[in-house]
Amino acid sequence: MPFRSALSGINAASEDLKVIGNNVSNASTSGFKKARAEFADVYAATQGGSSNAIGSGVRLASVNQNFGQGNIEFTDNKMDLAINGRGFFVLDNNGTREYTRAGSFQVDREGYVTNSSNKRLVVNNADEEGNITGDVGALRLDNSNIKPKATSRLDVGINLDSEQTPPTTQPFDPEVSNSYNHSTSLTVYDSLGNGHLATMYYVKGEEPNTWETHMFVNGKSAKGEQTPPYTGDTLKFDGSGALASINGEAVPPGMVSYSGIDVGAGGDPLNIDVNLLSATPTTQFGTKFNVNALSQNGFTSGRLSGFDIDDAGMIKARYSNGQSKVLGQVSLADFSNPQGLRPLGDTTWAESFASGAALNGTPGSGSLGSIQSGALEGSNVDLTGELVKMITAQRNFQANAQVITTADTVTQTIINIR
């Protein structure tokens, strides 16, 4: 009798409707991947087979997921991340690795970047210098003050006017304006992050193409001298205006070094190298004094003020003291057979034997996609297509139900034969 075959058809249509219903209900779920019910016939074959054998119905063979790309929807939250291409975000669920395409993240009370299920985003961590290391772990945003850095280097690029004449007042004294030709200043920092005013003075020498330079910090000589005459460093230029030597030593390196500079305020003494051959070198041309480059490498303490994530997944923090630092790089995972991943709910999947081992990498490397910050990947469900499939599943259900009705009528007719 066909009852069993028709009943299997009804069950198959019901399973198909369940899959379609799940797709439709998640049409607006970020990172959701639609599924498809696949069926196989049931064939009761005897040994040796038979050309007259009739099938016994249908069964649900598998429910396969479609990991096609969903639409990228832009948001106003930099913590929202979308993958444009292959790959999955890696999540840490109490030591267990899980994978997702849903990139809606926030910061929990401990500073960890988590999703709505409190699973932490896994990244390739950076060291104190901002270099990406092989250490992989949960990303944590530290809101405490970053340590200050004492100034150890100045990069100076100036032009000294070759037409200048030696000052009328000798010897050099920073308190006497006509005892030097030019000066320039900037702020340097000690080991506690306190700022100190550093001023460099330039005095035209009696010998052609020579200048004398002095540095004072907080109005005191960087060499520790208290009163004039102050010991300067001699700069000599060649006929083309390029720096040729410092204190009689040929350049490069082009450094004037000061050590043990007492700045008070409890900070350690400063040791500073003044680089006169930076990217914009110091010159002596026949034009007016001009400062082309002036920078230093120290900074005061600061707090986290924001961060940015680029398409390579690099997470760069910005601090209130104007500094920036790389905190890590988003880690992505790919699989030889993504359809073999085991669904866990909450738009996450787990590795399985069928999927193969996770292939970890960074955004943009190999076949992995890039990261879009301030965006989310939408569901890849096509509602129009799902509604059409729903109608088809409904017709299949009705047709199988009609087979049972017809078979019942035939059975009643046979029973009623006398």
C-alpha positions as CSV (number, residue, x, y, z in Angstrom):
1,M,0.0,0.0,0.0
2,P,1.2,3.5,-0.7
3,F,0.4,4.8,2.8
4,R,4.0,4.6,4.0
5,S,5.4,6.3,0.9
6,A,2.9,9.1,1.1
7,L,3.6,9.5,4.8
8,S,7.3,9.9,4.1
9,G,6.5,12.5,1.5
10,I,4.4,14.4,4.1
11,N,7.3,14.2,6.6
12,A,9.8,15.4,3.9
13,A,7.6,18.4,3.0
14,S,7.3,19.2,6.7
15,E,11.0,19.2,7.1
16,D,11.4,21.3,4.0
17,L,9.0,23.8,5.5
18,K,10.9,23.9,8.7
19,V,14.1,24.8,6.9
20,I,12.3,27.4,4.8
21,G,10.7,28.8,7.9
22,N,14.0,29.1,9.7
23,N,15.5,30.9,6.7
24,V,12.6,33.4,6.6
25,S,12.7,34.0,10.3
26,N,16.4,34.9,10.1
27,A,16.2,37.1,7.0
28,S,17.3,40.1,9.1
29,T,19.8,38.3,11.3
30,S,23.4,39.6,10.8
31,G,25.8,37.0,9.5
32,F,23.1,34.3,9.1
33,K,23.6,31.8,6.3
34,K,20.6,30.2,4.7
35,A,20.2,26.4,4.5
36,R,18.6,24.0,2.0
37,A,16.9,20.7,2.7
38,E,18.2,17.9,0.4
39,F,16.2,14.6,0.0
40,A,16.9,11.1,-1.3
41,D,14.6,8.3,-2.3
42,V,14.1,5.2,-0.3
43,Y,14.5,2.0,-2.4
44,A,13.9,-1.4,-0.9
45,A,16.0,-3.5,-3.2
46,T,16.4,-7.3,-2.8
47,Q,19.6,-9.2,-3.4
48,G,20.2,-9.3,-7.2
49,G,17.8,-6.4,-7.7
50,S,14.5,-6.3,-9.6
51,S,13.4,-4.3,-12.5
52,N,9.9,-4.2,-11.1
53,A,10.9,-3.0,-7.6
54,I,8.9,0.1,-6.4
55,G,10.5,2.8,-4.2
56,S,9.4,3.1,-0.5
57,G,9.2,6.9,-0.4
58,V,11.6,9.7,0.5
59,R,14.0,10.7,3.4
60,L,15.8,13.8,4.5
61,A,19.4,13.3,3.3
62,S,20.9,16.4,4.7
63,V,20.5,20.1,5.5
64,N,23.3,22.0,3.7
65,Q,24.2,25.6,4.5
66,N,25.0,28.2,1.9
67,F,27.9,30.4,3.0
68,G,27.6,32.9,0.1
69,Q,28.3,36.5,0.8
70,G,25.5,38.6,2.4
71,N,25.0,42.3,1.7
72,I,27.3,44.8,3.6
73,E,25.2,47.2,5.6
74,F,27.0,50.3,7.0
75,T,26.4,51.4,10.6
76,D,27.7,54.2,12.8
77,N,29.6,51.9,15.2
78,K,33.3,51.3,14.6
79,M,33.0,48.1,16.7
80,D,30.8,46.6,13.9
81,L,32.9,44.5,11.6
82,A,32.1,42.8,8.3
83,I,34.1,40.3,6.3
84,N,34.2,41.1,2.6
85,G,35.1,37.6,1.2
86,R,35.9,34.3,2.7
87,G,36.6,33.6,6.4
88,F,35.1,33.6,9.8
89,F,35.8,35.7,13.0
90,V,37.3,33.6,15.7
91,L,35.6,33.7,19.1
92,D,36.8,32.5,22.5
93,N,34.1,30.8,24.5
94,N,35.8,30.0,27.8
95,G,38.7,28.4,26.0
96,T,36.7,26.8,23.2
97,R,37.1,28.2,19.7
98,E,33.9,29.1,17.8
99,Y,33.4,30.8,14.5
100,T,31.0,33.4,13.2
101,R,30.3,35.8,10.3
102,A,28.3,38.1,12.6
103,G,30.6,41.0,13.5
104,S,28.5,43.0,16.0
105,F,31.0,43.6,18.9
106,Q,31.1,45.7,22.0
107,V,33.4,46.1,25.0
108,D,32.5,44.4,28.3
109,R,33.2,45.7,31.8
110,E,36.7,44.1,31.8
111,G,37.7,45.7,28.5
112,Y,37.4,42.6,26.3
113,V,35.8,42.9,22.9
114,T,32.8,40.5,22.9
115,N,29.7,39.7,20.9
116,S,26.1,39.7,22.3
117,S,26.7,36.2,23.8
118,N,29.9,37.4,25.7
119,K,32.2,35.4,23.5
120,R,35.5,37.2,23.0
121,L,37.0,38.3,19.7
122,V,40.3,36.6,19.1
123,V,43.2,38.6,17.5
124,N,46.9,38.4,16.9
125,N,48.3,40.4,19.8
126,A,50.9,43.2,19.5
127,D,53.9,43.8,21.8
128,E,54.6,47.1,23.6
129,E,56.1,48.6,20.5
130,G,53.1,47.8,18.4
131,N,54.6,44.9,16.5
132,I,52.3,41.9,15.7
133,T,53.5,38.8,17.4
134,G,52.6,35.1,17.2
135,D,50.6,35.4,20.4
136,V,46.9,34.8,19.7
137,G,44.3,35.7,22.3
138,A,41.2,37.7,23.2
139,L,41.4,41.4,22.4
140,R,41.3,43.7,25.5
141,L,41.2,47.5,25.4
142,D,43.1,48.9,28.3
143,N,41.6,52.2,29.6
144,S,44.4,52.9,32.1
145,N,47.0,55.6,31.5
146,I,49.8,54.6,29.1
147,K,53.3,55.1,30.5
148,P,55.1,58.3,29.5
149,K,58.2,58.1,27.4
150,A,61.2,60.3,28.1
151,T,62.6,62.2,25.1
152,S,65.8,60.6,23.8
153,R,66.0,62.1,20.3
154,L,65.4,65.4,18.5
155,D,65.2,65.5,14.7
156,V,66.1,69.0,13.6
157,G,66.1,70.3,10.0
158,I,66.8,74.0,9.7
159,N,68.5,76.4,7.2
160,L,71.1,78.7,8.6
161,D,71.5,82.0,6.6
162,S,75.0,81.9,5.1
163,E,75.0,85.7,4.8
164,Q,74.7,86.2,8.6
165,T,77.7,87.8,10.4
166,P,79.0,86.9,13.9
167,P,77.0,88.5,16.8
168,T,78.3,91.9,18.1
169,T,78.2,90.7,21.7
170,Q,80.6,88.0,22.9
171,P,80.5,85.5,24.5
172,F,77.2,83.8,23.9
173,D,74.6,84.3,26.6
174,P,70.9,83.2,26.1
175,E,69.9,86.2,28.3
176,V,71.4,88.6,25.7
177,S,69.5,88.6,22.4
178,N,72.4,90.1,20.3
179,S,74.8,87.3,21.4
180,Y,73.3,84.8,19.0
181,N,71.8,84.8,15.5
182,H,68.9,82.4,15.7
183,S,67.0,80.2,18.1
184,T,64.2,77.6,18.0
185,S,62.3,75.7,20.8
186,L,60.1,72.7,21.4
187,T,58.8,70.7,24.4
188,V,60.7,67.6,25.6
189,Y,59.4,65.1,28.2
190,D,61.0,63.5,31.2
191,S,60.5,59.9,32.6
192,L,57.4,61.1,34.5
193,G,55.8,62.7,31.5
194,N,56.5,66.3,32.6
195,G,57.1,68.8,29.8
196,H,60.2,70.9,29.6
197,L,61.1,73.7,27.2
198,A,64.2,72.9,25.2
199,T,65.7,75.8,23.2
200,M,68.5,75.6,20.6
201,Y,70.6,78.6,19.9
202,Y,72.8,79.1,16.8
203,V,75.8,81.5,16.7
204,K,77.6,82.4,13.5
205,G,81.4,81.7,13.9
206,E,84.3,83.8,12.9
207,E,85.5,81.2,10.5
208,P,83.6,80.9,7.2
209,N,80.8,78.3,7.0
210,T,80.9,77.6,10.7
211,W,78.2,77.9,13.4
212,E,78.1,77.2,17.1
213,T,75.0,75.5,18.6
214,H,73.9,75.4,22.2
215,M,70.9,73.7,23.9
216,F,69.2,74.9,27.0
217,V,66.4,73.0,28.9
218,N,64.3,75.1,31.2
219,G,66.7,78.0,30.8
220,K,69.7,75.9,31.9
221,S,72.6,74.6,29.8
222,A,72.1,71.0,28.7
223,K,75.8,70.6,29.5
224,G,75.3,71.6,33.1
225,E,77.3,74.9,32.8
226,Q,75.9,77.7,35.0
227,T,77.4,80.9,33.7
228,P,79.1,82.1,30.5
229,P,81.2,81.3,28.6
230,Y,79.1,78.3,27.6
231,T,80.7,75.4,25.6
232,G,79.0,75.0,22.2
233,D,79.2,72.4,19.5
234,T,80.8,73.5,16.2
235,L,79.0,72.9,12.9
236,K,80.9,73.2,9.7
237,F,79.3,73.3,6.3
238,D,80.9,72.7,2.9
239,G,80.7,75.0,-0.2
240,S,77.4,73.6,-1.3
241,G,75.7,74.3,2.0
242,A,75.6,70.7,3.3
243,L,76.7,69.9,6.8
244,A,80.2,68.5,6.6
245,S,81.4,68.0,10.2
246,I,80.4,68.4,13.9
247,N,83.1,69.2,16.3
248,G,85.6,68.3,13.7
249,E,84.2,64.8,13.0
250,A,82.8,64.1,9.6
251,V,79.2,63.3,9.2
252,P,77.2,61.1,9.2
253,P,75.8,60.3,11.7
254,G,75.3,64.0,12.3
255,M,74.4,63.8,16.0
256,V,75.0,66.2,18.8
257,S,74.6,64.4,22.1
258,Y,73.7,65.7,25.6
259,S,73.7,63.4,28.7
260,G,72.6,63.8,32.3
261,I,70.4,66.8,31.7
262,D,68.9,67.6,35.1
263,V,65.2,68.6,34.7
264,G,64.2,68.4,38.4
265,A,60.5,67.5,39.2
266,G,61.6,64.1,40.3
267,G,62.2,62.8,36.8
268,D,65.4,61.0,35.7
269,P,68.1,63.0,33.9
270,L,67.6,63.2,30.2
271,N,70.0,61.8,27.6
272,I,69.2,63.4,24.2
273,D,70.7,62.9,20.8
274,V,70.0,65.9,18.4
275,N,69.9,64.6,14.8
276,L,70.8,67.3,12.4
277,L,70.6,65.0,9.4
278,S,67.0,63.9,9.6
279,A,64.7,63.4,6.6
280,T,65.0,67.2,6.2
281,P,68.7,67.9,6.9
282,T,70.3,71.0,8.3
283,T,71.8,73.3,5.7
284,Q,73.5,76.6,5.2
285,F,72.1,78.4,2.1
286,G,71.9,82.0,1.2
287,T,68.3,82.3,2.4
288,K,66.8,83.4,5.6
289,F,66.8,81.2,8.7
290,N,64.0,78.7,8.4
291,V,62.8,75.7,10.5
292,N,61.9,72.9,8.1
293,A,61.6,70.0,10.6
294,L,61.5,69.9,14.4
295,S,60.3,66.9,16.3
296,Q,61.1,64.7,19.4
297,N,60.2,61.2,20.4
298,G,58.9,61.6,24.0
299,F,55.4,62.0,25.2
300,T,53.4,62.4,28.4
301,S,50.9,59.9,29.8
302,G,47.5,59.5,28.1
303,R,44.3,57.6,28.1
304,L,42.5,55.7,25.4
305,S,40.4,58.1,23.4
306,G,39.4,55.9,20.4
307,F,40.6,53.4,17.9
308,D,40.4,52.5,14.2
309,I,40.3,49.2,12.4
310,D,41.6,49.1,8.8
311,D,40.8,46.6,6.0
312,A,43.7,44.4,7.0
313,G,42.2,44.1,10.5
314,M,44.9,46.2,12.2
315,I,43.5,47.7,15.4
316,K,45.1,51.1,16.1
317,A,44.4,52.8,19.4
318,R,44.4,56.6,19.7
319,Y,45.4,58.3,23.0
320,S,44.7,61.7,24.5
321,N,48.4,62.6,24.4
322,G,48.3,62.4,20.6
323,Q,50.0,59.0,20.4
324,S,48.7,56.0,18.6
325,K,49.6,52.3,19.0
326,V,48.7,49.0,17.3
327,L,46.9,46.7,19.7
328,G,46.5,43.7,17.5
329,Q,45.2,42.3,14.2
330,V,41.9,40.5,13.7
331,S,42.4,36.8,13.2
332,L,40.3,35.0,10.6
333,A,39.7,31.3,10.0
334,D,38.8,29.4,6.9
335,F,37.9,25.8,6.3
336,S,38.3,23.3,3.4
337,N,34.6,22.4,3.7
338,P,32.6,25.2,5.4
339,Q,29.4,23.3,4.7
340,G,30.7,20.7,7.2
341,L,30.7,23.1,10.1
342,R,28.5,22.2,13.0
343,P,25.9,24.9,13.8
344,L,25.8,26.0,17.5
345,G,23.2,28.7,17.4
346,D,23.7,32.4,18.1
347,T,25.0,32.5,14.4
348,T,28.1,30.6,15.4
349,W,29.7,27.3,14.2
350,A,32.1,24.8,15.5
351,E,34.8,22.8,13.7
352,S,33.9,19.2,12.8
353,F,35.5,16.3,11.1
354,A,33.6,17.1,7.9
355,S,34.7,20.7,7.9
356,G,38.4,20.0,8.4
357,A,40.7,21.9,10.7
358,A,40.6,25.6,10.9
359,L,43.1,27.4,8.6
360,N,44.0,30.6,10.5
361,G,45.3,33.8,8.9
362,T,45.0,37.5,8.7
363,P,42.5,39.6,6.6
364,G,43.6,39.9,3.0
365,S,46.1,37.0,3.2
366,G,45.6,34.0,1.0
367,S,42.0,33.4,0.2
368,L,40.7,35.3,3.3
369,G,38.6,38.4,2.8
370,S,39.2,42.0,4.0
371,I,37.6,43.7,7.0
372,Q,35.1,46.6,6.8
373,S,34.8,48.5,10.0
374,G,31.5,50.3,10.8
375,A,29.5,47.7,8.8
376,L,27.7,44.4,9.3
377,E,27.2,41.5,6.9
378,G,23.5,40.9,6.4
379,S,21.7,37.6,6.0
380,N,22.1,36.0,2.6
381,V,18.5,34.8,2.6
382,D,16.6,35.7,-0.6
383,L,13.0,36.2,0.7
384,T,11.4,36.0,-2.8
385,G,13.1,32.7,-3.5
386,E,12.1,31.3,0.0
387,L,8.5,32.2,-0.6
388,V,8.5,30.4,-3.9
389,K,10.0,27.3,-2.3
390,M,7.4,27.6,0.5
391,I,4.6,27.3,-2.1
392,T,6.4,24.3,-3.7
393,A,6.7,22.6,-0.3
394,Q,3.0,23.3,0.5
395,R,2.0,21.7,-2.8
396,N,4.1,18.7,-2.1
397,F,2.5,18.3,1.3
398,Q,-1.0,18.6,-0.2
399,A,-0.2,16.1,-3.0
400,N,1.1,13.5,-0.5
401,A,-2.0,14.0,1.6
402,Q,-4.1,13.4,-1.4
403,V,-2.3,10.1,-2.1
404,I,-3.3,9.0,1.4
405,T,-6.9,10.0,0.8
406,T,-7.0,8.2,-2.5
407,A,-5.3,5.1,-1.0
408,D,-7.8,5.1,1.8
409,T,-10.7,5.3,-0.7
410,V,-9.3,2.3,-2.6
411,T,-8.8,0.4,0.7
412,Q,-12.4,1.0,1.7
413,T,-13.7,-0.1,-1.7
414,I,-11.7,-3.4,-1.3
415,I,-13.0,-3.9,2.2
416,N,-16.6,-3.3,1.0
417,I,-16.4,-6.1,-1.6
418,R,-18.7,-9.0,-0.7
